[in-house]
Every structure is written in structure tokens, then in C-alpha cells.
């Protein structure tokens, strides 16, 4: 018999708190184990005794010594498959957006690796306030799911947005996330991320502006959803994703060798190539730092530089750099993929879909994720992007979304592949 899925239900202080009891019961009917954490103000509306009776668990309100765990917010954060906050007040929403952890609920939210679902409930004017909407945008960008409130008659007498969504919708959205959160369980996945660096000498290299964020988010989300993830990463300034085996490399040749070794040893069911690999590298690397001047190797245009120089200038001579191609990592795996589902990425500056489909056919991948790098607001070194998911079934435009959200969308498509 499979272990029950676990939900941590957060209850904050508003009149809709009583509806959390109904949400709890609906989740229990779906064979979900529910624990409750409350803000102190939430306990003013519905007592902890009520939730204790319904859940058959102790109710967490404050991080005090009477609980079994000495660090209660950490133990709470580690247990659930999903953290549902319903109802969520404007106060709690703004605290979460700002990273404020001044009660057990917000502290647990900061510490958890579980997906967080938020069902707001508040006065219509509080809902429409720019600070509330900005906070919700921040939470969405971090991957939290927002269940929008309904329009209706509010407890204060106003009519408008702010009424808690129906308990049926909240329960169903939570159950859907529970189904999703382990949908890659048992699968092995290979991910590449970041740029590569191709050194000319000990201090200079050819590279790209890639931050590696997309690959790291995909790897972390895949691990959270149950996959065994092995990531080969170029040099980035990002921490290792939780529960991901990270292999760090520098050059394209090193990445090629590491990818093929992981592929041969682990035999992954999915391989996702997000890394911005340099297509070329210098034909030779100088052992010492290259200097300006006549002794610079390859300075075929030195005479021109000398003619243009003046007594006051210090113009370096021109330098012709010989480049040779790097190995094609995506192609090397796609050509022997067997049943492995292979996804490549294509950063394009024009004809996004056409060039993306050309790469799909040339490489032999199952999907190409194409994106427009000509827009400085999205793509390299930003938190947002817009993808074209290209496969033999056609093209899907994701629209501009946070890279965290896009990572989830891509893994949804992979999990549901035929």
C-alpha cells in the first residue's frame, strides 16, 4: 500500500478561516494526510482544538518547546508534499513576498522545498492595492501557485474580488499538485547548464552571457518531482540545486566527456541540454598571459597598427585568432538516444521557429526549446523568458513567464509525453 500524500495547511487570520475546515475534510476524503499550521490571528477565528480534532494531529501555532521537534519550522517544512495556505491574508502574502518570517507559518514557508499554493481572501480594496498585486507577482515568479479569489459579497459588506475561492476548487488544485509533485519518480534525468569557457591564455576566454539559471531551475524542479537528476554544469554563480548530483566543468570538451560518461553510466530516460556551449575554441592556448607588442603570436596586422600609432598612443597590434569546432554534445547523444527523450535548447536572434525546427531536424532531438535572445528583457541573465516548444507535433508558444514557471511547464510536457 502506497504511503499517503501529505499536505501542510496554513490558516491565517480572516473570516474565511472556517472554510479551511472544509478544505481539510475534502483532502482527507481523497486519502491525504493533513497537518495544520496557524498564525496566532488565525487561531482567533477558528481554534486549534477544532483543527486538532479534524486532522488528528497537533496544530502548530508558535515555535515553542512543547513540540517534539526542537526546530519545529524545519520539521514542518520537510514533511509535506504540498504546502497550502488557505485563506491567505494580504498581510501574510506581503510577508512571504518580502521574506519576512515572524511567525511559524511564514518561517515554515521560507524553509520548505515543497510547492506552495496560496488561496487569498481579503477586502476588495486590499486585493486591488498595488502592493498586494506586486507581492502576488513576486510569489508567482518564485513558482508559487495563486488560486484567485472570487467576486462576491464580502464580510465587510463590499462587493468585489476578494472572496475565497470555493473549497472544491482549492481542494482540486491541491490534489492536482499532489499528482504532479511525484510524476517523475523513478526516472533518471541528465541536464546540462550554464556556459562553457574556451581559454586563449590563463586569463582570457571565449564564453556567453548564460547565467545557468534555466538549467538549475529545471534540475531542481525535476528532483523535487521525484527524478534522479545528474547535472553537468559550466561555471556559474549558483548554488547546487537540492538533491541534484552536480558535476562542474569548464570547457566544451570537458562537458562533452562528462555528459557522455553520465549517459553511459546512468542511462537516463530524459536528457535536457540547456547549456550555452561554445561552438568553437582556440586552436591553441598560450601557457602564459599574452602581452601587447611585437612578440604577440599571430599579429599579422602589426604593420597597420604601427603606422596608425602616435607617440601618445599605445595601440596593440591586431591579432588573428584561429578557431576549431567543439564537439556537438546534443548531436552526440541524440544520435544514440534509443528510448531516451532528448530536449535541446536554441538561442536565436531571428526566425526563431524556422531556425528552431531546422535544429530539431539536424540534431535528431525529440524537442527543441527555442527562444529569442534579441530582446534584452528576457533570455540570458534574466529571470524571464519566452519559449517556443518545438516537436514533431508542432510549436507551442509559452508566452513570457518566469524561468521557474517555464521549468515546470517543460517538465509537465516531458512527464506527459506519449
ZAMARTOR-350943 format. One record per residue (C-alpha): chain; residue in three letters; x, y, z. Coordinates in steps of 0.001 Angstrom, whole numbers, plus 500000, padded with zeros to 6 digits. Layout:
<recs>
A, ALA, X, Y, Z
...
</recs>
This chain:
<recs>
A, UNK, 500000, 500000, 500000
A, UNK, 501476, 503364, 498968
A, UNK, 502202, 505996, 501597
A, UNK, 499638, 508758, 501943
A, UNK, 500422, 512102, 500355
A, UNK, 500914, 514881, 502889
A, UNK, 499616, 518436, 502877
A, UNK, 500504, 521155, 505340
A, UNK, 497508, 523503, 505591
A, UNK, 498319, 527065, 506625
A, UNK, 495484, 529098, 508117
A, UNK, 495765, 532877, 508559
A, UNK, 493532, 535380, 510314
A, UNK, 490434, 536292, 508389
A, UNK, 486735, 535466, 508491
A, UNK, 487167, 532816, 505783
A, UNK, 489315, 530735, 508143
A, UNK, 486341, 528490, 508892
A, UNK, 486362, 527297, 505278
A, UNK, 489784, 525758, 505865
A, UNK, 487968, 523091, 507889
A, UNK, 486016, 522114, 504771
A, UNK, 489167, 522080, 502644
A, UNK, 490796, 519782, 505180
A, UNK, 487885, 517357, 505083
A, UNK, 487844, 517251, 501268
A, UNK, 491554, 516441, 501204
A, UNK, 491078, 513716, 503802
A, UNK, 488322, 512179, 501665
A, UNK, 490941, 511929, 498895
A, UNK, 493175, 509944, 501304
A, UNK, 495524, 512840, 502050
A, UNK, 497176, 513256, 505443
A, UNK, 496727, 516891, 506531
A, UNK, 498555, 518802, 509243
A, UNK, 497720, 522389, 510179
A, UNK, 499901, 525390, 510959
A, UNK, 498192, 528614, 512011
A, UNK, 499120, 532216, 512594
A, UNK, 498193, 533494, 516043
A, UNK, 495485, 535674, 514480
A, UNK, 494158, 532678, 512567
A, UNK, 493590, 530907, 515869
A, UNK, 491376, 533822, 516907
A, UNK, 488872, 532855, 514199
A, UNK, 488972, 529044, 514431
A, UNK, 490569, 527396, 517432
A, UNK, 493422, 524942, 517277
A, UNK, 491174, 522461, 519067
A, UNK, 488886, 522310, 516024
A, UNK, 491717, 521556, 513636
A, UNK, 493264, 519091, 516067
A, UNK, 490010, 517151, 516171
A, UNK, 489617, 517177, 512396
A, UNK, 493233, 516373, 511461
A, UNK, 494086, 514030, 514348
A, UNK, 497388, 515898, 514619
A, UNK, 498723, 518545, 516943
A, UNK, 498234, 522017, 515483
A, UNK, 501319, 524197, 515120
A, UNK, 500948, 527850, 516059
A, UNK, 504164, 529013, 517688
A, UNK, 507706, 527532, 517656
A, UNK, 507708, 526724, 521355
A, UNK, 509409, 523961, 523296
A, UNK, 506319, 521819, 523843
A, UNK, 506558, 520378, 520331
A, UNK, 508514, 517167, 519827
A, UNK, 510974, 518703, 517369
A, UNK, 513481, 521222, 518782
A, UNK, 513396, 523133, 515468
A, UNK, 509729, 522867, 514648
A, UNK, 509591, 525006, 511495
A, UNK, 512259, 522816, 509889
A, UNK, 510494, 519552, 510692
A, UNK, 507202, 521011, 509462
A, UNK, 508875, 522244, 506280
A, UNK, 510377, 518851, 505453
A, UNK, 507219, 516756, 505831
A, UNK, 504643, 517908, 503263
A, UNK, 504362, 517171, 499590
A, UNK, 502411, 520436, 499231
A, UNK, 502069, 523491, 501477
A, UNK, 498612, 525040, 501038
A, UNK, 497866, 528423, 502634
A, UNK, 494084, 528944, 502674
A, UNK, 492931, 531508, 503464
A, UNK, 495939, 533773, 502940
A, UNK, 495575, 537362, 504100
A, UNK, 497160, 540402, 502466
A, UNK, 499436, 540607, 505494
A, UNK, 500769, 537082, 505039
A, UNK, 501082, 537465, 501254
A, UNK, 503188, 540606, 501623
A, UNK, 505325, 538975, 504321
A, UNK, 506038, 535986, 502078
A, UNK, 506992, 538267, 499182
A, UNK, 509377, 540219, 501419
A, UNK, 510865, 537093, 503013
A, UNK, 509638, 538055, 506475
A, UNK, 509497, 535125, 508895
A, UNK, 507914, 536390, 512100
A, UNK, 505574, 533508, 512914
A, UNK, 505631, 529750, 512498
A, UNK, 503650, 529779, 509253
A, UNK, 505864, 532275, 507421
A, UNK, 509027, 530721, 508837
A, UNK, 507949, 527294, 507589
A, UNK, 507108, 528720, 504167
A, UNK, 510617, 530123, 503933
A, UNK, 512183, 526785, 504891
A, UNK, 510142, 524358, 502791
A, UNK, 511145, 522775, 499485
A, UNK, 507537, 521752, 498848
A, UNK, 505439, 523622, 496290
A, UNK, 503335, 526362, 497874
A, UNK, 499728, 527075, 496907
A, UNK, 498131, 530305, 498089
A, UNK, 494387, 530994, 498222
A, UNK, 493942, 534683, 499092
A, UNK, 490931, 536134, 500902
A, UNK, 490541, 539813, 501785
A, UNK, 488632, 543033, 501205
A, UNK, 488311, 544066, 497567
A, UNK, 490328, 547262, 498060
A, UNK, 493104, 545337, 499794
A, UNK, 493104, 542871, 496896
A, UNK, 493363, 545647, 494317
A, UNK, 496046, 547563, 496191
A, UNK, 499264, 547791, 494124
A, UNK, 501377, 546418, 496976
A, UNK, 499238, 543275, 497160
A, UNK, 499351, 542752, 493412
A, UNK, 503117, 543347, 493325
A, UNK, 503584, 540811, 496113
A, UNK, 501496, 538252, 494224
A, UNK, 503611, 538813, 491102
A, UNK, 506748, 538135, 493159
A, UNK, 505281, 534915, 494552
A, UNK, 504195, 533733, 491100
A, UNK, 507702, 534404, 489781
A, UNK, 509041, 532195, 492577
A, UNK, 506837, 529366, 491399
A, UNK, 504013, 529630, 493916
A, UNK, 500529, 528881, 492626
A, UNK, 497874, 531515, 493312
A, UNK, 494211, 530464, 493411
A, UNK, 492496, 533733, 492556
A, UNK, 489626, 534802, 494807
A, UNK, 486098, 535056, 493509
A, UNK, 483918, 538130, 493035
A, UNK, 481115, 538259, 495553
A, UNK, 479581, 539720, 498664
A, UNK, 482301, 540169, 501262
A, UNK, 482050, 540003, 505041
A, UNK, 482691, 543749, 505315
A, UNK, 479662, 544478, 503126
A, UNK, 481610, 545375, 499971
A, UNK, 481058, 543563, 496702
A, UNK, 484023, 542632, 494513
A, UNK, 487120, 540483, 494294
A, UNK, 488464, 539014, 497487
A, UNK, 486086, 536195, 498354
A, UNK, 487965, 532963, 498997
A, UNK, 487755, 530540, 496070
A, UNK, 485407, 527623, 496583
A, UNK, 486636, 524854, 498834
A, UNK, 486113, 522426, 495942
A, UNK, 488445, 524403, 493672
A, UNK, 491070, 524747, 496391
A, UNK, 490962, 521028, 497148
A, UNK, 491097, 520047, 493461
A, UNK, 494027, 522359, 492703
A, UNK, 495867, 520923, 495696
A, UNK, 495169, 517340, 494606
A, UNK, 496374, 518206, 491107
A, UNK, 499656, 519479, 492544
A, UNK, 499971, 516324, 494644
A, UNK, 499652, 514248, 491483
A, UNK, 502205, 516433, 489750
A, UNK, 504753, 516613, 492537
A, UNK, 505935, 512994, 492103
A, UNK, 505179, 512483, 488411
A, UNK, 508861, 511968, 487521
A, UNK, 509518, 509476, 490302
A, UNK, 511745, 506614, 489213
A, UNK, 513083, 508426, 486144
A, UNK, 516737, 509306, 485677
A, UNK, 517493, 512638, 484088
A, UNK, 520579, 514294, 482621
A, UNK, 520687, 518115, 482451
A, UNK, 523375, 520457, 481161
A, UNK, 523522, 524070, 482300
A, UNK, 525490, 527283, 482128
A, UNK, 528134, 528492, 479687
A, UNK, 531450, 526976, 478773
A, UNK, 534757, 528844, 478749
A, UNK, 537344, 528366, 475999
A, UNK, 540645, 529857, 477169
A, UNK, 543089, 531715, 474919
A, UNK, 545594, 532051, 477753
A, UNK, 545391, 531728, 481567
A, UNK, 543206, 534872, 481909
A, UNK, 541195, 535302, 478685
A, UNK, 538411, 533111, 477346
A, UNK, 535529, 532904, 474868
A, UNK, 532136, 532416, 476508
A, UNK, 528498, 533540, 476540
A, UNK, 526295, 535593, 478911
A, UNK, 524451, 532482, 480153
A, UNK, 523823, 532540, 483920
A, UNK, 522804, 528872, 484050
A, UNK, 519543, 529752, 485835
A, UNK, 517260, 527860, 483449
A, UNK, 519164, 524594, 483731
A, UNK, 519438, 524885, 487502
A, UNK, 515708, 525525, 487864
A, UNK, 514861, 522579, 485607
A, UNK, 517200, 520269, 487539
A, UNK, 515842, 521393, 490907
A, UNK, 512212, 521069, 489838
A, UNK, 512829, 517626, 488343
A, UNK, 514427, 516438, 491578
A, UNK, 511508, 517816, 493587
A, UNK, 509147, 515850, 491354
A, UNK, 510959, 512618, 492094
A, UNK, 513558, 512263, 489343
A, UNK, 517133, 511170, 489920
A, UNK, 518922, 514151, 488394
A, UNK, 522532, 514399, 487220
A, UNK, 523569, 517862, 486042
A, UNK, 526734, 518786, 484172
A, UNK, 527287, 522497, 484735
A, UNK, 529626, 525049, 483275
A, UNK, 530994, 527848, 485503
A, UNK, 528106, 529733, 487161
A, UNK, 527456, 531673, 490376
A, UNK, 524584, 529488, 491561
A, UNK, 524303, 527043, 494469
A, UNK, 523722, 523367, 493723
A, UNK, 520004, 522551, 493489
A, UNK, 518666, 520438, 496334
A, UNK, 519056, 516676, 495820
A, UNK, 520797, 517048, 492427
A, UNK, 524153, 515438, 491614
A, UNK, 526195, 518286, 490090
A, UNK, 529322, 517749, 488003
A, UNK, 531157, 521012, 487355
A, UNK, 533219, 521538, 484215
A, UNK, 534724, 524490, 482380
A, UNK, 535237, 523828, 478678
A, UNK, 533021, 522325, 475996
A, UNK, 535360, 519350, 475677
A, UNK, 535083, 518690, 479418
A, UNK, 531301, 518964, 479217
A, UNK, 531231, 516573, 476261
A, UNK, 533248, 513983, 478151
A, UNK, 531231, 514367, 481382
A, UNK, 527882, 514156, 479564
A, UNK, 528834, 511015, 477696
A, UNK, 530158, 509407, 480864
A, UNK, 526939, 510178, 482776
A, UNK, 524830, 508999, 479845
A, UNK, 526700, 505694, 479586
A, UNK, 526739, 505035, 483332
A, UNK, 523224, 506200, 484281
A, UNK, 521245, 505500, 481093
A, UNK, 518786, 508362, 481704
A, UNK, 515215, 508323, 480411
A, UNK, 515403, 512104, 479775
A, UNK, 518281, 514357, 478685
A, UNK, 517831, 518145, 478626
A, UNK, 520578, 520276, 477102
A, UNK, 520196, 523883, 478293
A, UNK, 523912, 524729, 478371
A, UNK, 525156, 527523, 476114
A, UNK, 528117, 525575, 474767
A, UNK, 530754, 527446, 472765
A, UNK, 530715, 526169, 469187
A, UNK, 534434, 526921, 468720
A, UNK, 537616, 527032, 470787
A, UNK, 541087, 528485, 470106
A, UNK, 543297, 526118, 468143
A, UNK, 545963, 526567, 470815
A, UNK, 546176, 528022, 474303
A, UNK, 549101, 530141, 475417
A, UNK, 550789, 528869, 478547
A, UNK, 551424, 532406, 479806
A, UNK, 549348, 535574, 479643
A, UNK, 549529, 537110, 476164
A, UNK, 551116, 540575, 476110
A, UNK, 550652, 543554, 473840
A, UNK, 553501, 544153, 471463
A, UNK, 555633, 542679, 468757
A, UNK, 556050, 539341, 470491
A, UNK, 552330, 538636, 470319
A, UNK, 551870, 535463, 468260
A, UNK, 549628, 535737, 465226
A, UNK, 549864, 539544, 464917
A, UNK, 549535, 539560, 461152
A, UNK, 548378, 543195, 461056
A, UNK, 551135, 544657, 463250
A, UNK, 552380, 546934, 460469
A, UNK, 549000, 548660, 460222
A, UNK, 548886, 549188, 463964
A, UNK, 552411, 550663, 463936
A, UNK, 551560, 553096, 461113
A, UNK, 548471, 554374, 462984
A, UNK, 550241, 554686, 466337
A, UNK, 551395, 558069, 467667
A, UNK, 553842, 558978, 470392
A, UNK, 550958, 559365, 472850
A, UNK, 549176, 556115, 471974
A, UNK, 549752, 552531, 472964
A, UNK, 547711, 550652, 470379
A, UNK, 548021, 546886, 470457
A, UNK, 548645, 545142, 467153
A, UNK, 545820, 543240, 465510
A, UNK, 545627, 539558, 466311
A, UNK, 544208, 536795, 464131
A, UNK, 542653, 534045, 466231
A, UNK, 542439, 530541, 464823
A, UNK, 539324, 528643, 465982
A, UNK, 538424, 524990, 465682
A, UNK, 534971, 523426, 466270
A, UNK, 533985, 521934, 469604
A, UNK, 532208, 518569, 469775
A, UNK, 528422, 518732, 469317
A, UNK, 527105, 517433, 472644
A, UNK, 523392, 517426, 471771
A, UNK, 524013, 515656, 468456
A, UNK, 526303, 513070, 470032
A, UNK, 523586, 511950, 472466
A, UNK, 520599, 512336, 470140
A, UNK, 522193, 510018, 467576
A, UNK, 522305, 507153, 470073
A, UNK, 519379, 508083, 472303
A, UNK, 517318, 504920, 471917
A, UNK, 514289, 505426, 474190
A, UNK, 515808, 508459, 475929
A, UNK, 513754, 511644, 475419
A, UNK, 516177, 514342, 474266
A, UNK, 515487, 518077, 474576
A, UNK, 517791, 520721, 473133
A, UNK, 517772, 524493, 473526
A, UNK, 518232, 527011, 470715
A, UNK, 519024, 530667, 471423
A, UNK, 518093, 532501, 468216
A, UNK, 518283, 536149, 467174
A, UNK, 515974, 535837, 464134
A, UNK, 513488, 533438, 462524
A, UNK, 513026, 531736, 465879
A, UNK, 510610, 528999, 464864
A, UNK, 512176, 528266, 461478
A, UNK, 515688, 528028, 462892
A, UNK, 514421, 526010, 465838
A, UNK, 512772, 523419, 463614
A, UNK, 515934, 523259, 461485
A, UNK, 517909, 522427, 464620
A, UNK, 515316, 519849, 465674
A, UNK, 515741, 518012, 462382
A, UNK, 519525, 518415, 462166
A, UNK, 520233, 517180, 465683
A, UNK, 517676, 514382, 465859
A, UNK, 516213, 515622, 469172
A, UNK, 512659, 514985, 470358
A, UNK, 512083, 518632, 471295
A, UNK, 513818, 521941, 470802
A, UNK, 513150, 524853, 473141
A, UNK, 513763, 527969, 471039
A, UNK, 513941, 531457, 472454
A, UNK, 514612, 534967, 471160
A, UNK, 517854, 536433, 472502
A, UNK, 517396, 539751, 470675
A, UNK, 515120, 541037, 473449
A, UNK, 517352, 542196, 476348
A, UNK, 514453, 541918, 478819
A, UNK, 514307, 538132, 478510
A, UNK, 516756, 535308, 477899
A, UNK, 520365, 535397, 479046
A, UNK, 520992, 536597, 482617
A, UNK, 517346, 537479, 483328
A, UNK, 514610, 535826, 485382
A, UNK, 512137, 535686, 482494
A, UNK, 511958, 534103, 479070
A, UNK, 509586, 533205, 476267
A, UNK, 509881, 529781, 474747
A, UNK, 508742, 528050, 471602
A, UNK, 508402, 524341, 472387
A, UNK, 509052, 522661, 469046
A, UNK, 508441, 518990, 468288
A, UNK, 507032, 516838, 465513
A, UNK, 503544, 517754, 466784
A, UNK, 504124, 521471, 466134
A, UNK, 505019, 524629, 468039
A, UNK, 503757, 525825, 471411
A, UNK, 504309, 529447, 472449
A, UNK, 504618, 529701, 476239
A, UNK, 504383, 533473, 476392
A, UNK, 506727, 535469, 478603
A, UNK, 506925, 533841, 482030
A, UNK, 509410, 533431, 484854
A, UNK, 512069, 530827, 484179
A, UNK, 510880, 528927, 487249
A, UNK, 507382, 528684, 485778
A, UNK, 508785, 527707, 482390
A, UNK, 510824, 524934, 484001
A, UNK, 507595, 523491, 485388
A, UNK, 505843, 523751, 482032
A, UNK, 508663, 521926, 480248
A, UNK, 508672, 519135, 482817
A, UNK, 504875, 518888, 482554
A, UNK, 505257, 518221, 478822
A, UNK, 508018, 515700, 479451
A, UNK, 506049, 513902, 482185
A, UNK, 503015, 513647, 479930
A, UNK, 504870, 512626, 476775
A, UNK, 503453, 509651, 474924
</recs>
